[in-house]
Amino acid sequence: MTLEGIIDFLETKYRSPLVATTDMSMDKPLSFNLDNTPDLSLPIAKDSYCIGAINYYQSELEKNSTNYLPYFELAKAYDAYRPYDPPIHDKVIAYLATCIKLNPAFEVAYVLKAKTHEKNGKWKGIMMSEPHVDIVDTDEIKEAIKCLNDLLLLNPANREAQEYLAELKDRYGKNYKL
């Protein structure tokens, strides 16, 4: 199914102003926002939307691999499609690393990368531990902290990075040497 077919399906069956295409050549990506979207509450609608976004942004990368936005949007789409899948986390991190390399001033990529590293740390911790033992992979948490510190070097006033960094240190700093 093409992206246009998915959008048509969603606009017809699950009307939502959040589903709209725009022109990538003007750095305006396909609207991709799953937050508080009751129209995409059915798993099949959400999965179809995510798959459509993934296909769309991969085709955009084939056209122009120097634009940072498709990398970011691919990372968001993969994260929304399989948020609890560790191999996908690695793919999300790789796309975000490329996005940041192409545009180091794109601040939201740093935060999403940090959040993905934290998820990865939790999952790796689960895989390393015995049942009912709460541990995390500290290397991943350190990477999350590094992402936020990099962002704060770029923009010390970024409130989201400040708050998330404080949360990470509070959540993991007591039990782990970070």
OpenMM code with the backbone's topology and positions (N, CA, C; nanometers):
from openmm import Vec3, app, unit

residues = "MET THR LEU GLU GLY ILE ILE ASP PHE LEU GLU THR LYS TYR ARG SER PRO LEU VAL ALA THR THR ASP MET SER MET ASP LYS PRO LEU SER PHE ASN LEU ASP ASN THR PRO ASP LEU SER LEU PRO ILE ALA LYS ASP SER TYR CYS ILE GLY ALA ILE ASN TYR TYR GLN SER GLU LEU GLU LYS ASN SER THR ASN TYR LEU PRO TYR PHE GLU LEU ALA LYS ALA TYR ASP ALA TYR ARG PRO TYR ASP PRO PRO ILE HIS ASP LYS VAL ILE ALA TYR LEU ALA THR CYS ILE LYS LEU ASN PRO ALA PHE GLU VAL ALA TYR VAL LEU LYS ALA LYS THR HIS GLU LYS ASN GLY LYS TRP LYS GLY ILE MET MET SER GLU PRO HIS VAL ASP ILE VAL ASP THR ASP GLU ILE LYS GLU ALA ILE LYS CYS LEU ASN ASP LEU LEU LEU LEU ASN PRO ALA ASN ARG GLU ALA GLN GLU TYR LEU ALA GLU LEU LYS ASP ARG TYR GLY LYS ASN TYR LYS LEU".split()
positions = [
    Vec3(0.0854, -0.1171, 0.0000),
    Vec3(0.0000, 0.0000, 0.0000),
    Vec3(0.0899, 0.1232, 0.0000),
    Vec3(0.0555, 0.2208, -0.0789),
    Vec3(0.1356, 0.3426, -0.0864),
    Vec3(0.0995, 0.4354, 0.0286),
    Vec3(0.1842, 0.5352, 0.0501),
    Vec3(0.1572, 0.6338, 0.1541),
    Vec3(0.0257, 0.7060, 0.1268),
    Vec3(0.0017, 0.7408, 0.0004),
    Vec3(-0.1221, 0.8108, -0.0336),
    Vec3(-0.2436, 0.7236, -0.0033),
    Vec3(-0.2317, 0.5930, -0.0311),
    Vec3(-0.3402, 0.5008, -0.0009),
    Vec3(-0.3686, 0.4920, 0.1485),
    Vec3(-0.2623, 0.4890, 0.2270),
    Vec3(-0.2788, 0.4838, 0.3729),
    Vec3(-0.3423, 0.6127, 0.4228),
    Vec3(-0.2931, 0.7258, 0.3727),
    Vec3(-0.3496, 0.8542, 0.4156),
    Vec3(-0.4969, 0.8621, 0.3765),
    Vec3(-0.5293, 0.8200, 0.2546),
    Vec3(-0.6682, 0.8207, 0.2105),
    Vec3(-0.7536, 0.7320, 0.3013),
    Vec3(-0.7027, 0.6120, 0.3331),
    Vec3(-0.7739, 0.5209, 0.4230),
    Vec3(-0.7971, 0.5868, 0.5592),
    Vec3(-0.6918, 0.6461, 0.6147),
    Vec3(-0.7040, 0.7063, 0.7472),
    Vec3(-0.7938, 0.8288, 0.7456),
    Vec3(-0.7828, 0.9110, 0.6408),
    Vec3(-0.8681, 1.0298, 0.6340),
    Vec3(-1.0143, 0.9923, 0.6174),
    Vec3(-1.0399, 0.8825, 0.5442),
    Vec3(-1.1770, 0.8385, 0.5218),
    Vec3(-1.2330, 0.7670, 0.6444),
    Vec3(-1.1588, 0.6689, 0.6944),
    Vec3(-1.2079, 0.5845, 0.8033),
    Vec3(-1.1855, 0.6485, 0.9413),
    Vec3(-1.0707, 0.7156, 0.9594),
    Vec3(-1.0347, 0.7730, 1.0892),
    Vec3(-0.9977, 0.9183, 1.0675),
    Vec3(-1.0963, 1.0005, 1.0479),
    Vec3(-1.0699, 1.1406, 1.0156),
    Vec3(-0.9806, 1.2055, 1.1207),
    Vec3(-0.8754, 1.2707, 1.0718),
    Vec3(-0.7817, 1.3368, 1.1611),
    Vec3(-0.7098, 1.4473, 1.0861),
    Vec3(-0.7037, 1.5667, 1.1433),
    Vec3(-0.6278, 1.6737, 1.0786),
    Vec3(-0.4773, 1.6501, 1.0880),
    Vec3(-0.4344, 1.5509, 1.1644),
    Vec3(-0.2920, 1.5260, 1.1809),
    Vec3(-0.2320, 1.4502, 1.0631),
    Vec3(-0.3156, 1.3922, 0.9780),
    Vec3(-0.2652, 1.3152, 0.8649),
    Vec3(-0.2660, 1.4066, 0.7428),
    Vec3(-0.1489, 1.4533, 0.7065),
    Vec3(-0.1382, 1.5432, 0.5920),
    Vec3(0.0005, 1.5317, 0.5314),
    Vec3(0.0078, 1.5396, 0.4005),
    Vec3(0.1389, 1.5382, 0.3364),
    Vec3(0.1799, 1.6799, 0.3024),
    Vec3(0.3094, 1.7025, 0.3002),
    Vec3(0.3635, 1.8313, 0.2604),
    Vec3(0.4862, 1.8072, 0.1746),
    Vec3(0.5527, 1.9126, 0.1359),
    Vec3(0.6633, 1.9041, 0.0420),
    Vec3(0.7958, 1.8922, 0.1155),
    Vec3(0.8658, 1.7779, 0.0971),
    Vec3(0.9949, 1.7572, 0.1627),
    Vec3(1.1013, 1.8515, 0.1083),
    Vec3(1.0885, 1.8939, -0.0168),
    Vec3(1.1909, 1.9801, -0.0734),
    Vec3(1.1961, 2.1147, -0.0016),
    Vec3(1.0900, 2.1489, 0.0680),
    Vec3(1.0879, 2.2743, 0.1441),
    Vec3(1.1126, 2.2488, 0.2926),
    Vec3(1.1688, 2.1329, 0.3256),
    Vec3(1.1957, 2.0941, 0.4640),
    Vec3(1.0707, 2.0913, 0.5498),
    Vec3(0.9593, 2.0592, 0.4916),
    Vec3(0.8350, 2.0450, 0.5664),
    Vec3(0.7918, 1.8999, 0.5535),
    Vec3(0.8152, 1.8182, 0.6573),
    Vec3(0.7876, 1.6749, 0.6450),
    Vec3(0.6398, 1.6424, 0.6547),
    Vec3(0.6110, 1.5191, 0.6204),
    Vec3(0.4786, 1.4648, 0.6411),
    Vec3(0.4436, 1.4807, 0.7879),
    Vec3(0.3256, 1.5252, 0.8157),
    Vec3(0.2842, 1.5368, 0.9544),
    Vec3(0.2851, 1.3981, 1.0163),
    Vec3(0.3554, 1.3845, 1.1273),
    Vec3(0.3645, 1.2539, 1.1920),
    Vec3(0.3612, 1.2757, 1.3413),
    Vec3(0.2436, 1.2751, 1.3966),
    Vec3(0.2275, 1.3013, 1.5383),
    Vec3(0.1238, 1.2051, 1.5927),
    Vec3(0.1689, 1.1136, 1.6758),
    Vec3(0.0773, 1.0146, 1.7317),
    Vec3(0.0300, 1.0512, 1.8717),
    Vec3(0.0794, 1.1621, 1.9257),
    Vec3(0.0410, 1.2001, 2.0614),
    Vec3(-0.1059, 1.2428, 2.0652),
    Vec3(-0.1795, 1.1884, 2.1596),
    Vec3(-0.3193, 1.2241, 2.1827),
    Vec3(-0.4029, 1.2205, 2.0555),
    Vec3(-0.3869, 1.1161, 1.9780),
    Vec3(-0.4595, 1.1032, 1.8527),
    Vec3(-0.5559, 0.9854, 1.8630),
    Vec3(-0.6778, 1.0091, 1.9078),
    Vec3(-0.7704, 0.8975, 1.9236),
    Vec3(-0.8020, 0.8282, 1.7919),
    Vec3(-0.7900, 0.8971, 1.6799),
    Vec3(-0.8195, 0.8375, 1.5508),
    Vec3(-0.7246, 0.7221, 1.5182),
    Vec3(-0.6060, 0.7211, 1.5785),
    Vec3(-0.5094, 0.6154, 1.5510),
    Vec3(-0.4983, 0.5177, 1.6683),
    Vec3(-0.6041, 0.5073, 1.7464),
    Vec3(-0.5986, 0.4205, 1.8637),
    Vec3(-0.6031, 0.2723, 1.8275),
    Vec3(-0.6564, 0.2400, 1.7129),
    Vec3(-0.6566, 0.1001, 1.6705),
    Vec3(-0.5168, 0.0622, 1.6245),
    Vec3(-0.4640, -0.0495, 1.6737),
    Vec3(-0.3272, -0.0878, 1.6360),
    Vec3(-0.3050, -0.0978, 1.4852),
    Vec3(-0.4041, -0.1472, 1.4116),
    Vec3(-0.3837, -0.1616, 1.2673),
    Vec3(-0.3720, -0.0250, 1.1994),
    Vec3(-0.4485, 0.0722, 1.2455),
    Vec3(-0.4406, 0.2067, 1.1869),
    Vec3(-0.3053, 0.2694, 1.2190),
    Vec3(-0.2614, 0.2538, 1.3428),
    Vec3(-0.1318, 0.3089, 1.3823),
    Vec3(-0.0182, 0.2404, 1.3056),
    Vec3(-0.0217, 0.1080, 1.2986),
    Vec3(0.0829, 0.0349, 1.2264),
    Vec3(0.0852, 0.0738, 1.0791),
    Vec3(-0.0322, 0.0847, 1.0174),
    Vec3(-0.0387, 0.1244, 0.8770),
    Vec3(0.0185, 0.2635, 0.8570),
    Vec3(-0.0152, 0.3511, 0.9481),
    Vec3(0.0360, 0.4883, 0.9396),
    Vec3(0.1879, 0.4889, 0.9539),
    Vec3(0.2397, 0.4152, 1.0490),
    Vec3(0.3853, 0.4095, 1.0704),
    Vec3(0.4573, 0.3480, 0.9511),
    Vec3(0.4025, 0.2397, 0.8981),
    Vec3(0.4641, 0.1749, 0.7813),
    Vec3(0.4626, 0.2704, 0.6626),
    Vec3(0.3529, 0.3405, 0.6452),
    Vec3(0.3456, 0.4389, 0.5374),
    Vec3(0.4486, 0.5491, 0.5545),
    Vec3(0.4646, 0.5967, 0.6769),
    Vec3(0.5648, 0.7005, 0.7028),
    Vec3(0.7056, 0.6472, 0.6776),
    Vec3(0.7321, 0.5254, 0.7204),
    Vec3(0.8639, 0.4644, 0.6991),
    Vec3(0.8932, 0.4542, 0.5495),
    Vec3(0.7972, 0.4030, 0.4737),
    Vec3(0.8170, 0.3911, 0.3289),
    Vec3(0.8369, 0.5270, 0.2644),
    Vec3(0.7585, 0.6236, 0.3062),
    Vec3(0.7683, 0.7578, 0.2486),
    Vec3(0.9065, 0.8181, 0.2745),
    Vec3(0.9509, 0.8140, 0.3972),
    Vec3(1.0794, 0.8776, 0.4300),
    Vec3(1.1983, 0.8004, 0.3731),
    Vec3(1.1861, 0.6691, 0.3597),
    Vec3(1.2935, 0.5955, 0.2939),
    Vec3(1.3034, 0.6350, 0.1469),
    Vec3(1.1901, 0.6569, 0.0823),
    Vec3(1.1951, 0.7022, -0.0573),
    Vec3(1.2497, 0.8444, -0.0659),
    Vec3(1.2214, 0.9266, 0.0332),
    Vec3(1.2778, 1.0622, 0.0350),
    Vec3(1.4294, 1.0582, 0.0512),
    Vec3(1.4794, 0.9646, 0.1307),
    Vec3(1.6250, 0.9505, 0.1471),
    Vec3(1.6911, 0.9042, 0.0176),
    Vec3(1.6205, 0.8210, -0.0580),
    Vec3(1.6754, 0.7777, -0.1871),
    Vec3(1.6889, 0.8962, -0.2824),
    Vec3(1.5987, 0.9924, -0.2722),
    Vec3(1.6041, 1.1114, -0.3571),
    Vec3(1.7117, 1.2090, -0.3106),
    Vec3(1.7233, 1.2250, -0.1786),
    Vec3(1.8172, 1.3229, -0.1243),
    Vec3(1.8629, 1.2765, 0.0138),
    Vec3(1.9819, 1.2211, 0.0199),
    Vec3(2.0324, 1.1682, 0.1473),
    Vec3(2.1041, 1.2743, 0.2303),
    Vec3(2.1054, 1.3981, 0.1855),
    Vec3(2.1726, 1.5042, 0.2613),
    Vec3(2.0749, 1.5879, 0.3432),
    Vec3(1.9469, 1.5589, 0.3338),
    Vec3(1.8465, 1.6311, 0.4112),
    Vec3(1.8300, 1.5604, 0.5462),
    Vec3(1.8399, 1.6334, 0.6533),
    Vec3(1.8338, 1.5751, 0.7878),
    Vec3(1.6935, 1.5339, 0.8295),
    Vec3(1.5899, 1.5994, 0.7771),
    Vec3(1.4536, 1.5726, 0.8238),
    Vec3(1.4042, 1.4297, 0.7981),
    Vec3(1.4294, 1.3708, 0.6820),
    Vec3(1.3822, 1.2324, 0.6660),
    Vec3(1.4457, 1.1356, 0.7658),
    Vec3(1.5701, 1.1590, 0.8039),
    Vec3(1.6334, 1.0727, 0.9046),
    Vec3(1.5604, 1.0849, 1.0380),
    Vec3(1.5279, 1.2073, 1.0754),
    Vec3(1.4566, 1.2298, 1.2011),
    Vec3(1.3175, 1.1668, 1.1967),
    Vec3(1.2465, 1.1895, 1.0871),
    Vec3(1.1113, 1.1359, 1.0757),
    Vec3(1.1116, 0.9829, 1.0690),
    Vec3(1.2126, 0.9249, 1.0045),
    Vec3(1.2246, 0.7788, 1.0046),
    Vec3(1.2452, 0.7267, 1.1466),
    Vec3(1.3294, 0.7954, 1.2218),
    Vec3(1.3528, 0.7553, 1.3610),
    Vec3(1.2224, 0.7604, 1.4403),
    Vec3(1.1460, 0.8677, 1.4246),
    Vec3(1.0178, 0.8791, 1.4948),
    Vec3(0.9206, 0.7699, 1.4525),
    Vec3(0.9162, 0.7429, 1.3219),
    Vec3(0.8226, 0.6422, 1.2718),
    Vec3(0.8582, 0.5029, 1.3231),
    Vec3(0.9869, 0.4685, 1.3178),
    Vec3(1.0289, 0.3373, 1.3703),
    Vec3(1.0024, 0.3277, 1.5202),
    Vec3(1.0288, 0.4351, 1.5928),
    Vec3(1.0067, 0.4349, 1.7374),
    Vec3(0.8586, 0.4177, 1.7699),
    Vec3(0.7723, 0.4831, 1.6937),
    Vec3(0.6283, 0.4695, 1.7165),
    Vec3(0.5779, 0.3321, 1.6735),
    Vec3(0.6374, 0.2771, 1.5675),
    Vec3(0.5931, 0.1481, 1.5144),
    Vec3(0.6276, 0.0338, 1.6095),
    Vec3(0.7491, 0.0330, 1.6626),
    Vec3(0.7935, -0.0731, 1.7539),
    Vec3(0.8695, -0.0124, 1.8721),
    Vec3(0.7974, 0.0524, 1.9638),
    Vec3(0.8663, 0.1210, 2.0747),
    Vec3(0.9330, 0.0272, 2.1747),
    Vec3(0.8981, -0.1019, 2.1737),
    Vec3(0.9544, -0.1951, 2.2715),
    Vec3(1.0420, -0.3006, 2.2052),
    Vec3(1.1069, -0.2642, 2.0969),
    Vec3(1.1852, -0.3587, 2.0180),
    Vec3(1.3314, -0.3143, 2.0154),
    Vec3(1.4177, -0.3763, 2.0972),
    Vec3(1.5583, -0.3317, 2.1044),
    Vec3(1.6319, -0.3223, 1.9712),
    Vec3(1.6153, -0.4164, 1.8769),
    Vec3(1.6848, -0.3970, 1.7484),
    Vec3(1.6398, -0.2705, 1.6751),
    Vec3(1.5141, -0.2332, 1.6923),
    Vec3(1.4647, -0.1088, 1.6317),
    Vec3(1.5285, 0.0110, 1.7009),
    Vec3(1.5527, 0.0022, 1.8316),
    Vec3(1.6177, 0.1129, 1.9026),
    Vec3(1.7515, 0.1463, 1.8373),
    Vec3(1.8277, 0.0438, 1.8007),
    Vec3(1.9578, 0.0674, 1.7372),
    Vec3(1.9414, 0.1391, 1.6037),
    Vec3(1.8384, 0.1023, 1.5296),
    Vec3(1.8101, 0.1676, 1.4014),
    Vec3(1.7705, 0.3142, 1.4247),
    Vec3(1.6869, 0.3383, 1.5245),
    Vec3(1.6448, 0.4744, 1.5587),
    Vec3(1.7672, 0.5590, 1.5963),
    Vec3(1.8545, 0.5033, 1.6784),
    Vec3(1.9753, 0.5756, 1.7198),
    Vec3(2.0634, 0.6074, 1.5993),
    Vec3(2.0765, 0.5139, 1.5071),
    Vec3(2.1589, 0.5373, 1.3871),
    Vec3(2.0998, 0.6491, 1.3009),
    Vec3(1.9682, 0.6489, 1.2817),
    Vec3(1.9048, 0.7559, 1.2038),
    Vec3(1.9218, 0.8909, 1.2729),
    Vec3(1.9078, 0.8922, 1.4033),
    Vec3(1.9226, 1.0181, 1.4767),
    Vec3(2.0669, 1.0674, 1.4738),
    Vec3(2.1623, 0.9761, 1.4794),
    Vec3(2.3034, 1.0161, 1.4707),
    Vec3(2.3313, 1.0823, 1.3360),
    Vec3(2.2748, 1.0281, 1.2289),
    Vec3(2.2924, 1.0879, 1.0967),
    Vec3(2.2230, 1.2227, 1.0894),
    Vec3(2.1046, 1.2322, 1.1460),
    Vec3(2.0313, 1.3589, 1.1496),
    Vec3(2.1136, 1.4662, 1.2193),
    Vec3(2.1702, 1.4320, 1.3343),
    Vec3(2.2507, 1.5279, 1.4115),
    Vec3(2.3785, 1.5629, 1.3361),
    Vec3(2.4366, 1.4658, 1.2691),
    Vec3(2.5579, 1.4931, 1.1912),
    Vec3(2.5274, 1.5927, 1.0787),
    Vec3(2.4130, 1.5763, 1.0131),
    Vec3(2.3752, 1.6657, 0.9038),
    Vec3(2.3297, 1.8032, 0.9525),
    Vec3(2.2691, 1.8079, 1.0705),
    Vec3(2.2242, 1.9354, 1.1271),
    Vec3(2.2443, 1.9324, 1.2784),
    Vec3(2.3649, 1.9697, 1.3247),
    Vec3(2.3936, 1.9654, 1.4685),
    Vec3(2.3074, 2.0596, 1.5534),
    Vec3(2.2382, 2.1522, 1.4904),
    Vec3(2.1549, 2.2461, 1.5653),
    Vec3(2.0103, 2.1979, 1.5809),
    Vec3(1.9772, 2.0801, 1.5305),
    Vec3(1.8410, 2.0280, 1.5376),
    Vec3(1.8207, 1.9627, 1.6746),
    Vec3(1.7739, 2.0401, 1.7688),
    Vec3(1.7736, 2.0038, 1.9104),
    Vec3(1.6845, 1.8855, 1.9455),
    Vec3(1.5688, 1.8717, 1.8829),
    Vec3(1.4771, 1.7638, 1.9213),
    Vec3(1.5362, 1.6259, 1.8931),
    Vec3(1.6287, 1.6178, 1.7984),
    Vec3(1.6918, 1.4888, 1.7682),
    Vec3(1.7754, 1.4398, 1.8863),
    Vec3(1.8403, 1.5304, 1.9573),
    Vec3(1.9219, 1.4929, 2.0734),
    Vec3(1.8349, 1.4316, 2.1828),
    Vec3(1.7194, 1.4915, 2.2060),
    Vec3(1.6307, 1.4432, 2.3133),
    Vec3(1.5741, 1.3058, 2.2775),
    Vec3(1.5297, 1.2895, 2.1529),
    Vec3(1.4777, 1.1594, 2.1128),
    Vec3(1.5870, 1.0529, 2.1184),
    Vec3(1.7076, 1.0902, 2.0809),
    Vec3(1.8194, 0.9959, 2.0872),
    Vec3(1.8464, 0.9561, 2.2330),
    Vec3(1.8431, 1.0527, 2.3238),
    Vec3(1.8646, 1.0229, 2.4654),
    Vec3(1.7551, 0.9294, 2.5182),
    Vec3(1.6306, 0.9562, 2.4823),
    Vec3(1.5197, 0.8712, 2.5270),
    Vec3(1.5327, 0.7292, 2.4725),
    Vec3(1.5803, 0.7187, 2.3492),
    Vec3(1.5984, 0.5860, 2.2894),
    Vec3(1.7119, 0.5115, 2.3581),
    Vec3(1.8190, 0.5826, 2.3919),
    Vec3(1.9279, 0.5186, 2.4667),
    Vec3(1.8773, 0.4691, 2.6029),
    Vec3(1.7928, 0.5476, 2.6682),
    Vec3(1.7391, 0.5030, 2.7969),
    Vec3(1.6549, 0.3772, 2.7787),
    Vec3(1.5682, 0.3750, 2.6765),
    Vec3(1.4883, 0.2543, 2.6499),
    Vec3(1.5790, 0.1341, 2.6246),
    Vec3(1.6832, 0.1570, 2.5462),
    Vec3(1.7783, 0.0500, 2.5165),
    Vec3(1.8442, -0.0002, 2.6449),
    Vec3(1.8789, 0.0921, 2.7327),
    Vec3(1.9408, 0.0549, 2.8596),
    Vec3(1.8491, -0.0300, 2.9456),
    Vec3(1.7212, 0.0058, 2.9477),
    Vec3(1.6243, -0.0729, 3.0240),
    Vec3(1.6110, -0.2140, 2.9661),
    Vec3(1.5978, -0.2242, 2.8337),
    Vec3(1.5807, -0.3547, 2.7715),
    Vec3(1.7039, -0.4411, 2.7850),
    Vec3(1.8209, -0.3814, 2.7672),
    Vec3(1.9437, -0.4595, 2.7841),
    Vec3(1.9578, -0.5050, 2.9288),
    Vec3(1.9154, -0.4211, 3.0219),
    Vec3(1.9175, -0.4580, 3.1635),
    Vec3(1.8264, -0.5753, 3.1919),
    Vec3(1.7086, -0.5738, 3.1319),
    Vec3(1.6147, -0.6844, 3.1492),
    Vec3(1.6762, -0.8137, 3.0960),
    Vec3(1.7426, -0.8040, 2.9819),
    Vec3(1.8025, -0.9232, 2.9218),
    Vec3(1.9210, -0.9750, 3.0029),
    Vec3(1.9891, -0.8859, 3.0754),
    Vec3(2.1063, -0.9265, 3.1534),
    Vec3(2.0705, -0.9771, 3.2924),
    Vec3(1.9503, -0.9468, 3.3385),
    Vec3(1.9178, -0.9757, 3.4781),
    Vec3(1.8300, -1.0989, 3.4928),
    Vec3(1.8218, -1.1400, 3.6158),
    Vec3(1.7287, -1.2466, 3.6496),
    Vec3(1.5899, -1.1849, 3.6619),
    Vec3(1.4867, -1.2661, 3.6531),
    Vec3(1.3514, -1.2103, 3.6667),
    Vec3(1.3347, -1.1327, 3.7975),
    Vec3(1.2607, -1.0268, 3.7884),
    Vec3(1.2258, -0.9432, 3.9036),
    Vec3(1.3443, -0.8664, 3.9608),
    Vec3(1.4523, -0.8518, 3.8848),
    Vec3(1.5656, -0.7704, 3.9282),
    Vec3(1.5691, -0.6489, 3.8371),
    Vec3(1.5658, -0.5320, 3.8974),
    Vec3(1.5590, -0.4087, 3.8199),
    Vec3(1.6992, -0.3531, 3.7988),
    Vec3(1.7590, -0.3831, 3.6839),
    Vec3(1.8879, -0.3245, 3.6512),
    Vec3(1.8808, -0.2674, 3.5097),
    Vec3(1.9756, -0.1787, 3.4786),
    Vec3(1.9839, -0.1211, 3.3450),
    Vec3(2.1267, -0.1328, 3.2954),
    Vec3(2.1432, -0.1209, 3.1658),
    Vec3(2.2752, -0.1161, 3.1052),
    Vec3(2.3257, 0.0271, 3.1220),
    Vec3(2.4217, 0.0456, 3.2089),
    Vec3(2.4687, 0.1813, 3.2403),
    Vec3(2.5368, 0.2481, 3.1217),
    Vec3(2.5931, 0.1711, 3.0308),
    Vec3(2.6543, 0.2321, 2.9120),
    Vec3(2.5497, 0.3080, 2.8304),
    Vec3(2.4317, 0.2513, 2.8186),
    Vec3(2.3247, 0.3186, 2.7439),
    Vec3(2.2769, 0.4438, 2.8176),
    Vec3(2.2672, 0.4364, 2.9490),
    Vec3(2.2256, 0.5538, 3.0270),
    Vec3(2.3321, 0.6633, 3.0147),
    Vec3(2.4586, 0.6245, 3.0160),
    Vec3(2.5657, 0.7224, 2.9972),
    Vec3(2.5577, 0.7874, 2.8588),
    Vec3(2.5211, 0.7087, 2.7590),
    Vec3(2.5031, 0.7647, 2.6238),
    Vec3(2.3869, 0.8640, 2.6217),
    Vec3(2.2794, 0.8320, 2.6933),
    Vec3(2.1653, 0.9230, 2.7016),
    Vec3(2.2084, 1.0547, 2.7659),
    Vec3(2.2840, 1.0441, 2.8730),
    Vec3(2.3337, 1.1647, 2.9417),
    Vec3(2.4269, 1.2433, 2.8503),
    Vec3(2.5105, 1.1729, 2.7746),
    Vec3(2.6012, 1.2398, 2.6815),
    Vec3(2.5231, 1.3169, 2.5750),
    Vec3(2.4168, 1.2579, 2.5220),
    Vec3(2.3332, 1.3269, 2.4234),
    Vec3(2.2772, 1.4572, 2.4803),
    Vec3(2.2281, 1.4492, 2.6018),
    Vec3(2.1708, 1.5684, 2.6643),
    Vec3(2.2783, 1.6722, 2.6948),
    Vec3(2.3954, 1.6273, 2.7389),
    Vec3(2.5053, 1.7214, 2.7627),
    Vec3(2.5492, 1.7888, 2.6327),
    Vec3(2.5529, 1.7127, 2.5232),
    Vec3(2.5860, 1.7713, 2.3931),
    Vec3(2.4844, 1.8793, 2.3548),
    Vec3(2.3588, 1.8518, 2.3788),
    Vec3(2.2547, 1.9494, 2.3491),
    Vec3(2.2699, 2.0732, 2.4373),
    Vec3(2.2997, 2.0520, 2.5645),
    Vec3(2.3149, 2.1666, 2.6554),
    Vec3(2.4391, 2.2495, 2.6227),
    Vec3(2.5398, 2.1880, 2.5621),
    Vec3(2.6540, 2.2665, 2.5131),
    Vec3(2.6106, 2.3542, 2.3964),
    Vec3(2.5240, 2.3000, 2.3139),
    Vec3(2.4714, 2.3728, 2.1992),
    Vec3(2.3757, 2.4834, 2.2441),
    Vec3(2.2872, 2.4502, 2.3357),
    Vec3(2.1877, 2.5448, 2.3855),
    Vec3(2.1663, 2.5226, 2.5350),
    Vec3(2.2410, 2.5953, 2.6189),
    Vec3(2.2295, 2.5764, 2.7643),
    Vec3(2.0903, 2.6069, 2.8203),
    Vec3(2.0079, 2.6768, 2.7449),
    Vec3(1.8754, 2.7153, 2.7942),
    Vec3(1.7669, 2.6139, 2.7568),
    Vec3(1.8027, 2.5032, 2.6937),
    Vec3(1.7024, 2.4051, 2.6528),
    Vec3(1.6425, 2.3395, 2.7768),
    Vec3(1.5185, 2.3752, 2.8043),
    Vec3(1.4502, 2.3316, 2.9266),
    Vec3(1.4246, 2.1811, 2.9275),
    Vec3(1.3837, 2.1290, 2.8129),
    Vec3(1.3535, 1.9862, 2.8060),
    Vec3(1.4778, 1.9031, 2.8370),
    Vec3(1.5922, 1.9442, 2.7829),
    Vec3(1.7169, 1.8710, 2.8077),
    Vec3(1.7567, 1.8822, 2.9551),
    Vec3(1.7409, 1.9991, 3.0123),
    Vec3(1.7747, 2.0183, 3.1542),
    Vec3(1.6902, 1.9272, 3.2425),
    Vec3(1.5598, 1.9268, 3.2175),
    Vec3(1.4686, 1.8476, 3.3006),
    Vec3(1.4921, 1.6969, 3.2819),
    Vec3(1.5117, 1.6556, 3.1586),
    Vec3(1.5317, 1.5133, 3.1327),
    Vec3(1.6651, 1.4657, 3.1905),
    Vec3(1.7674, 1.5486, 3.1808),
    Vec3(1.8974, 1.5147, 3.2392),
    Vec3(1.8846, 1.4989, 3.3910),
    Vec3(1.8123, 1.5895, 3.4542),
    Vec3(1.7901, 1.5793, 3.5989),
    Vec3(1.7138, 1.4518, 3.6340),
    Vec3(1.6132, 1.4168, 3.5507),
    Vec3(1.5368, 1.2931, 3.5733),
    Vec3(1.6268, 1.1700, 3.5644),
    Vec3(1.7108, 1.1654, 3.4613),
    Vec3(1.8000, 1.0509, 3.4446),
    Vec3(1.8943, 1.0364, 3.5629),
    Vec3(1.9522, 1.1468, 3.6048),
    Vec3(2.0455, 1.1419, 3.7173),
    Vec3(1.9737, 1.1019, 3.8460),
    Vec3(1.8516, 1.1504, 3.8619),
    Vec3(1.7747, 1.1151, 3.9807),
    Vec3(1.7330, 0.9680, 3.9768),
    Vec3(1.6892, 0.9221, 3.8614),
    Vec3(1.6400, 0.7857, 3.8455),
    Vec3(1.7510, 0.6813, 3.8571),
    Vec3(1.8684, 0.7101, 3.7984),
    Vec3(1.9732, 0.6089, 3.7906),
    Vec3(2.0989, 0.6432, 3.8702),
    Vec3(2.1164, 0.7664, 3.9058),
    Vec3(2.2381, 0.8081, 3.9748),
    Vec3(2.2559, 0.7485, 4.1125),
    Vec3(2.1454, 0.7165, 4.1800),
    Vec3(2.1520, 0.6611, 4.3155),
    Vec3(2.2058, 0.5176, 4.3148),
    Vec3(2.1649, 0.4412, 4.2140),
    Vec3(2.2003, 0.2989, 4.2105),
    Vec3(2.3207, 0.2661, 4.1252),
    Vec3(2.3576, 0.3579, 4.0367),
    Vec3(2.4660, 0.3315, 3.9433),
    Vec3(2.5642, 0.4480, 3.9438),
    Vec3(2.6893, 0.4211, 3.9232),
    Vec3(2.7884, 0.5271, 3.9138),
    Vec3(2.7874, 0.5798, 3.7709),
    Vec3(2.7311, 0.6984, 3.7565),
    Vec3(2.7181, 0.7550, 3.6215),
    Vec3(2.8184, 0.8649, 3.5996),
] * unit.nanometer
topology = app.Topology()
chain = topology.addChain("A")
for resn in residues:
    res = topology.addResidue(resn, chain)
    for name in ("N", "CA", "C"):
        topology.addAtom(name, app.Element.getBySymbol(name[0]), res)
